[in-house]
Amino acid sequence: MMGRPTSRVSGAHEQLVRRGASMEQHNGWEQPAWFAAAGTRPAYLPSFRRTNWHRRVADECATVMERVGVIDLTPFAKFYLSGRHGRALLEHATANTIPPVGRTCITHCLTPAGRVMAELTLTTLDDHRFLIVTGAGSELHDLRWLQYVARERGLQVELRNATEELGVLSVAGPRSRQLLQQLTTQDVGRFPFLSARQADVCSSVYFYGVCVEQLDIAGVDTLALRISYTGELGWELYHDRQKTAHMYEAILQAGQHLGVGDFGTHALDVLRIEKGFRAWGAEMSCDVGPHEAGLDMFLRSDKLTRKGQVRAGPQAATVAAKRADNNSS
C-alpha cells in the first residue's frame, strides 16, 4: 500500500498484484519489488537475518538466468528531446558518442568538476529526435539539469516529459528471444545489441520496422530496445501505458512453455550487481568521478579534454567481491 493514493501505477498493476507482487514506492510509482509464492501474502517481514523474501528473490534471479523473466519498468523516467539544437545539447551535456539513428547507448552527464551528474540511456530516433531514459528517482533531477544546460547555452530545444505516457516492460533471459519470436512472424535473431526498432509486439506483423514509423494496426505499437540491466539477453519494450496490461498478458501466454516468470526490482538489483553494472546513487554520484566508478568505456576522451573534465592523479576503483555466507535462516 506504499505511496497511496497515487495515479502512478503500471497499466498492468492489477495483474501484478494478483500474481503476488509486493509493491514498493519509487518517486510516487508503485512497482513490484518481489513476488510472493502462490497462497502466501506479499508482506515484508523485517529481520536481522535473511528476510522472508530472500528465497523468492533467489528464485526470480534463477528464472532470469536460466529461462526468461518479465519485469515492469514503467517508473523509468522518459523524455523526448527535439528541436534544432537537440544534438548540440547532447554533444555538450553528455560524455559518450551520440548513437546513429536506430541505435542506443549508455551515456553520462558530468558536473563542471567532472563528477557523475546522471546516467542516461539515449536512443536516436531520427536526426533531430531522441528518447532519453533515466531512473525513476532521477526524473526531475536529470530533466532540470538538461533544461539548465540548454538555457545556459541558449539552445533551442524541446524536452517533453513522457514518463507517465509510456509504459515499459522488459523481458530478459536466455529464452527471451524465443519468447519474442512467439509474438511476431519476423525473425528476431538479427536484432543487434543496443539497437532500437519500432514494432508491433502483440500481432503478426513484422518485427523489423523502420525505426520511427508508427504502425497503425490492431496490436501494441512498441519501441523495442535490445538492452537489459540484468546482464542477460533481453529487451526493453516501450509502448502506450494504457496498453501495458494487454502486452503483459501476451508475454505471459507466449512464454508459458518457456518457463516465463515475474521478477522485481530486488532481483534486478542482485543481477546487475553480479554483472558489475553501476547504478546512479550507489556506485556513482555527484561525489564520484566516472573513472572511479569504472565508466571509462562510456567516455569519449576528446569531450572530457575539451571541457577540462579529465582528472589526473590516483583514482579509487569500484570492484565486485564475493562473500561466503552460511546464513540459511
C-alpha positions as a Python dict, from the first residue, in 0.01 Angstrom:
ca = {
    (1, 'M'): (0, 0, 0),
    (2, 'M'): (303, 227, -17),
    (3, 'G'): (264, 575, -164),
    (4, 'R'): (-114, 560, -195),
    (5, 'P'): (-320, 727, -312),
    (6, 'T'): (-125, 763, -636),
    (7, 'S'): (-210, 772, -1004),
    (8, 'R'): (138, 648, -1087),
    (9, 'V'): (79, 280, -1142),
    (10, 'S'): (153, 50, -1433),
    (11, 'G'): (-119, -36, -1680),
    (12, 'A'): (-69, -394, -1561),
    (13, 'H'): (-95, -305, -1191),
    (14, 'E'): (-399, -521, -1117),
    (15, 'Q'): (-248, -827, -1286),
    (16, 'L'): (81, -779, -1099),
    (17, 'V'): (-99, -760, -765),
    (18, 'R'): (-297, -1075, -844),
    (19, 'R'): (29, -1254, -925),
    (20, 'G'): (169, -1176, -579),
    (21, 'A'): (365, -855, -632),
    (22, 'S'): (497, -685, -319),
    (23, 'M'): (492, -319, -416),
    (24, 'E'): (749, -57, -330),
    (25, 'Q'): (735, 315, -395),
    (26, 'H'): (969, 478, -647),
    (27, 'N'): (918, 851, -698),
    (28, 'G'): (545, 814, -644),
    (29, 'W'): (515, 497, -852),
    (30, 'E'): (411, 157, -722),
    (31, 'Q'): (650, -106, -862),
    (32, 'P'): (693, -475, -779),
    (33, 'A'): (996, -536, -558),
    (34, 'W'): (943, -914, -537),
    (35, 'F'): (668, -1172, -586),
    (36, 'A'): (523, -1393, -313),
    (37, 'A'): (466, -1764, -368),
    (38, 'A'): (113, -1874, -455),
    (39, 'G'): (-110, -1884, -149),
    (40, 'T'): (110, -1652, 62),
    (41, 'R'): (82, -1281, 134),
    (42, 'P'): (340, -1047, -23),
    (43, 'A'): (415, -886, 313),
    (44, 'Y'): (764, -778, 415),
    (45, 'L'): (871, -926, 749),
    (46, 'P'): (1169, -738, 899),
    (47, 'S'): (1458, -948, 1023),
    (48, 'F'): (1817, -913, 1142),
    (49, 'R'): (1892, -1222, 937),
    (50, 'R'): (1761, -1318, 593),
    (51, 'T'): (1418, -1172, 525),
    (52, 'N'): (1111, -1363, 412),
    (53, 'W'): (1167, -1250, 51),
    (54, 'H'): (1525, -1379, 28),
    (55, 'R'): (1438, -1718, -124),
    (56, 'R'): (1176, -1567, -354),
    (57, 'V'): (1429, -1320, -494),
    (58, 'A'): (1681, -1601, -544),
    (59, 'D'): (1416, -1793, -740),
    (60, 'E'): (1343, -1485, -952),
    (61, 'C'): (1714, -1449, -1032),
    (62, 'A'): (1725, -1816, -1136),
    (63, 'T'): (1424, -1759, -1364),
    (64, 'V'): (1608, -1481, -1548),
    (65, 'M'): (1943, -1662, -1565),
    (66, 'E'): (1803, -2000, -1669),
    (67, 'R'): (1479, -1927, -1857),
    (68, 'V'): (1309, -1592, -1914),
    (69, 'G'): (1167, -1327, -1684),
    (70, 'V'): (941, -1026, -1729),
    (71, 'I'): (964, -709, -1520),
    (72, 'D'): (760, -389, -1514),
    (73, 'L'): (992, -90, -1561),
    (74, 'T'): (720, 168, -1624),
    (75, 'P'): (856, 402, -1349),
    (76, 'F'): (1162, 475, -1566),
    (77, 'A'): (1176, 849, -1641),
    (78, 'K'): (1133, 906, -2016),
    (79, 'F'): (1198, 1230, -2206),
    (80, 'Y'): (1165, 1315, -2574),
    (81, 'L'): (1426, 1564, -2695),
    (82, 'S'): (1374, 1751, -3022),
    (83, 'G'): (1448, 2088, -3180),
    (84, 'R'): (1718, 2237, -3398),
    (85, 'H'): (1977, 2227, -3118),
    (86, 'G'): (1887, 1886, -2973),
    (87, 'R'): (2206, 1721, -3094),
    (88, 'A'): (2412, 2018, -2979),
    (89, 'L'): (2267, 1985, -2630),
    (90, 'L'): (2366, 1619, -2615),
    (91, 'E'): (2713, 1689, -2751),
    (92, 'H'): (2771, 1934, -2469),
    (93, 'A'): (2580, 1767, -2185),
    (94, 'T'): (2680, 1401, -2227),
    (95, 'A'): (3015, 1224, -2224),
    (96, 'N'): (2963, 946, -2481),
    (97, 'T'): (2929, 948, -2859),
    (98, 'I'): (2574, 1015, -2975),
    (99, 'P'): (2446, 694, -3137),
    (100, 'P'): (2337, 685, -3502),
    (101, 'V'): (1970, 660, -3594),
    (102, 'G'): (1816, 336, -3466),
    (103, 'R'): (2084, 276, -3205),
    (104, 'T'): (2108, 317, -2829),
    (105, 'C'): (2394, 396, -2592),
    (106, 'I'): (2461, 447, -2223),
    (107, 'T'): (2593, 794, -2157),
    (108, 'H'): (2657, 1021, -1859),
    (109, 'C'): (2619, 1386, -1770),
    (110, 'L'): (2912, 1524, -1576),
    (111, 'T'): (2932, 1818, -1338),
    (112, 'P'): (3175, 2104, -1413),
    (113, 'A'): (3413, 1930, -1170),
    (114, 'G'): (3396, 1608, -1369),
    (115, 'R'): (3172, 1409, -1135),
    (116, 'V'): (2876, 1196, -1243),
    (117, 'M'): (2560, 1408, -1254),
    (118, 'A'): (2340, 1150, -1429),
    (119, 'E'): (2333, 822, -1620),
    (120, 'L'): (2111, 814, -1929),
    (121, 'T'): (2001, 559, -2186),
    (122, 'L'): (2000, 755, -2512),
    (123, 'T'): (1826, 641, -2831),
    (124, 'T'): (1844, 833, -3159),
    (125, 'L'): (1500, 814, -3322),
    (126, 'D'): (1590, 1034, -3620),
    (127, 'D'): (1839, 1313, -3694),
    (128, 'H'): (1653, 1560, -3472),
    (129, 'R'): (1462, 1347, -3221),
    (130, 'F'): (1588, 1143, -2927),
    (131, 'L'): (1448, 932, -2644),
    (132, 'I'): (1622, 978, -2308),
    (133, 'V'): (1559, 729, -2027),
    (134, 'T'): (1681, 753, -1669),
    (135, 'G'): (1595, 611, -1329),
    (136, 'A'): (1260, 683, -1165),
    (137, 'G'): (1416, 866, -872),
    (138, 'S'): (1618, 1089, -1105),
    (139, 'E'): (1325, 1214, -1312),
    (140, 'L'): (1320, 1581, -1212),
    (141, 'H'): (1691, 1588, -1118),
    (142, 'D'): (1800, 1489, -1469),
    (143, 'L'): (1529, 1679, -1656),
    (144, 'R'): (1613, 2003, -1478),
    (145, 'W'): (1986, 1953, -1542),
    (146, 'L'): (1929, 1916, -1917),
    (147, 'Q'): (1698, 2217, -1914),
    (148, 'Y'): (1962, 2416, -1724),
    (149, 'V'): (2236, 2330, -1974),
    (150, 'A'): (2011, 2421, -2267),
    (151, 'R'): (1916, 2753, -2107),
    (152, 'E'): (2275, 2844, -2014),
    (153, 'R'): (2398, 2781, -2369),
    (154, 'G'): (2099, 2944, -2538),
    (155, 'L'): (1997, 2624, -2718),
    (156, 'Q'): (1655, 2594, -2880),
    (157, 'V'): (1524, 2252, -2778),
    (158, 'E'): (1206, 2089, -2662),
    (159, 'L'): (1228, 1846, -2371),
    (160, 'R'): (896, 1667, -2320),
    (161, 'N'): (846, 1455, -2011),
    (162, 'A'): (675, 1133, -2134),
    (163, 'T'): (722, 940, -1808),
    (164, 'E'): (351, 891, -1740),
    (165, 'E'): (268, 843, -2108),
    (166, 'L'): (492, 545, -2182),
    (167, 'G'): (478, 203, -2021),
    (168, 'V'): (785, -23, -2015),
    (169, 'L'): (806, -400, -1986),
    (170, 'S'): (1134, -585, -2011),
    (171, 'V'): (1194, -949, -2097),
    (172, 'A'): (1533, -1099, -2011),
    (173, 'G'): (1700, -1436, -2003),
    (174, 'P'): (1840, -1696, -2242),
    (175, 'R'): (1490, -1773, -2375),
    (176, 'S'): (1380, -1410, -2421),
    (177, 'R'): (1446, -1419, -2795),
    (178, 'Q'): (1230, -1731, -2824),
    (179, 'L'): (956, -1558, -2630),
    (180, 'L'): (957, -1252, -2857),
    (181, 'Q'): (954, -1484, -3156),
    (182, 'Q'): (616, -1612, -3035),
    (183, 'L'): (481, -1257, -3070),
    (184, 'T'): (587, -1185, -3427),
    (185, 'T'): (626, -1359, -3761),
    (186, 'Q'): (959, -1189, -3832),
    (187, 'D'): (1295, -1341, -3738),
    (188, 'V'): (1425, -1157, -3430),
    (189, 'G'): (1765, -1326, -3443),
    (190, 'R'): (1914, -1030, -3631),
    (191, 'F'): (1845, -769, -3362),
    (192, 'P'): (2187, -626, -3267),
    (193, 'F'): (2276, -527, -2912),
    (194, 'L'): (2198, -160, -2837),
    (195, 'S'): (1969, -125, -3137),
    (196, 'A'): (1617, 15, -3146),
    (197, 'R'): (1326, -88, -3365),
    (198, 'Q'): (966, 19, -3393),
    (199, 'A'): (750, -292, -3378),
    (200, 'D'): (405, -432, -3312),
    (201, 'V'): (484, -688, -3046),
    (202, 'C'): (141, -843, -2998),
    (203, 'S'): (30, -911, -3354),
    (204, 'S'): (156, -1100, -3657),
    (205, 'V'): (317, -805, -3836),
    (206, 'Y'): (691, -793, -3896),
    (207, 'F'): (929, -710, -3611),
    (208, 'Y'): (1183, -514, -3813),
    (209, 'G'): (1006, -189, -3894),
    (210, 'V'): (1156, 145, -3987),
    (211, 'C'): (1285, 285, -3660),
    (212, 'V'): (1042, 578, -3628),
    (213, 'E'): (748, 452, -3830),
    (214, 'Q'): (423, 440, -3634),
    (215, 'L'): (239, 120, -3723),
    (216, 'D'): (-136, 194, -3714),
    (217, 'I'): (-256, -159, -3652),
    (218, 'A'): (-460, -353, -3400),
    (219, 'G'): (-172, -454, -3174),
    (220, 'V'): (58, -255, -2946),
    (221, 'D'): (297, -13, -3117),
    (222, 'T'): (630, -66, -2941),
    (223, 'L'): (979, 78, -2948),
    (224, 'A'): (1198, -222, -2863),
    (225, 'L'): (1549, -160, -2729),
    (226, 'R'): (1793, -451, -2734),
    (227, 'I'): (1928, -384, -2386),
    (228, 'S'): (1889, -527, -2036),
    (229, 'Y'): (2004, -414, -1691),
    (230, 'T'): (2015, -781, -1584),
    (231, 'G'): (2328, -860, -1783),
    (232, 'E'): (2134, -1131, -1968),
    (233, 'L'): (1995, -1133, -2322),
    (234, 'G'): (1697, -900, -2311),
    (235, 'W'): (1478, -622, -2448),
    (236, 'E'): (1303, -317, -2308),
    (237, 'L'): (962, -260, -2468),
    (238, 'Y'): (833, 100, -2469),
    (239, 'H'): (465, 148, -2550),
    (240, 'D'): (144, 332, -2463),
    (241, 'R'): (98, 289, -2088),
    (242, 'Q'): (-272, 214, -2142),
    (243, 'K'): (-173, -97, -2340),
    (244, 'T'): (61, -246, -2079),
    (245, 'A'): (-197, -493, -1946),
    (246, 'H'): (-254, -634, -2295),
    (247, 'M'): (118, -669, -2362),
    (248, 'Y'): (187, -824, -2021),
    (249, 'E'): (-81, -1090, -2071),
    (250, 'A'): (52, -1162, -2421),
    (251, 'I'): (404, -1211, -2286),
    (252, 'L'): (285, -1447, -2011),
    (253, 'Q'): (78, -1650, -2255),
    (254, 'A'): (352, -1669, -2518),
    (255, 'G'): (614, -1767, -2262),
    (256, 'Q'): (425, -2036, -2074),
    (257, 'H'): (607, -2326, -2238),
    (258, 'L'): (939, -2142, -2194),
    (259, 'G'): (902, -2112, -1816),
    (260, 'V'): (842, -1736, -1810),
    (261, 'G'): (816, -1582, -1464),
    (262, 'D'): (791, -1245, -1295),
    (263, 'F'): (1082, -1071, -1128),
    (264, 'G'): (1101, -747, -935),
    (265, 'T'): (1346, -471, -855),
    (266, 'H'): (1518, -668, -576),
    (267, 'A'): (1618, -940, -823),
    (268, 'L'): (1711, -680, -1082),
    (269, 'D'): (1948, -517, -834),
    (270, 'V'): (2110, -851, -750),
    (271, 'L'): (2159, -936, -1118),
    (272, 'R'): (2306, -600, -1216),
    (273, 'I'): (2549, -608, -920),
    (274, 'E'): (2667, -957, -1013),
    (275, 'K'): (2718, -836, -1371),
    (276, 'G'): (2914, -534, -1247),
    (277, 'F'): (2667, -275, -1377),
    (278, 'R'): (2667, 54, -1189),
    (279, 'A'): (2370, 248, -1052),
    (280, 'W'): (2348, 623, -1003),
    (281, 'G'): (2313, 699, -633),
    (282, 'A'): (2506, 385, -541),
    (283, 'E'): (2835, 327, -725),
    (284, 'M'): (2827, 672, -887),
    (285, 'S'): (2701, 1013, -784),
    (286, 'C'): (2786, 1382, -791),
    (287, 'D'): (3069, 1300, -549),
    (288, 'V'): (3224, 1025, -765),
    (289, 'G'): (3416, 1063, -1089),
    (290, 'P'): (3348, 843, -1392),
    (291, 'H'): (3691, 677, -1374),
    (292, 'E'): (3638, 590, -1008),
    (293, 'A'): (3301, 439, -1097),
    (294, 'G'): (3452, 229, -1374),
    (295, 'L'): (3271, 409, -1656),
    (296, 'D'): (3568, 452, -1891),
    (297, 'M'): (3401, 250, -2170),
    (298, 'F'): (3125, 512, -2184),
    (299, 'L'): (3353, 816, -2205),
    (300, 'R'): (3467, 998, -2519),
    (301, 'S'): (3801, 1136, -2414),
    (302, 'D'): (3803, 1433, -2654),
    (303, 'K'): (3481, 1561, -2498),
    (304, 'L'): (3630, 1548, -2149),
    (305, 'T'): (3957, 1709, -2260),
    (306, 'R'): (3774, 1989, -2440),
    (307, 'K'): (3572, 2073, -2130),
    (308, 'G'): (3860, 2026, -1886),
    (309, 'Q'): (3687, 1737, -1706),
    (310, 'V'): (3974, 1487, -1718),
    (311, 'R'): (4107, 1449, -1365),
    (312, 'A'): (4465, 1334, -1321),
    (313, 'G'): (4615, 1153, -1027),
    (314, 'P'): (4531, 829, -846),
    (315, 'Q'): (4171, 715, -855),
    (316, 'A'): (3971, 479, -641),
    (317, 'A'): (3825, 174, -812),
    (318, 'T'): (3487, 4, -796),
    (319, 'V'): (3526, -373, -772),
    (320, 'A'): (3297, -668, -710),
    (321, 'A'): (3360, -917, -430),
    (322, 'K'): (3204, -1248, -338),
    (323, 'R'): (3126, -1310, 29),
    (324, 'A'): (3076, -1651, 185),
    (325, 'D'): (2760, -1664, 396),
    (326, 'N'): (2616, -1968, 565),
    (327, 'N'): (2312, -1782, 700),
    (328, 'S'): (2027, -2004, 589),
    (329, 'S'): (1754, -1858, 807),
}
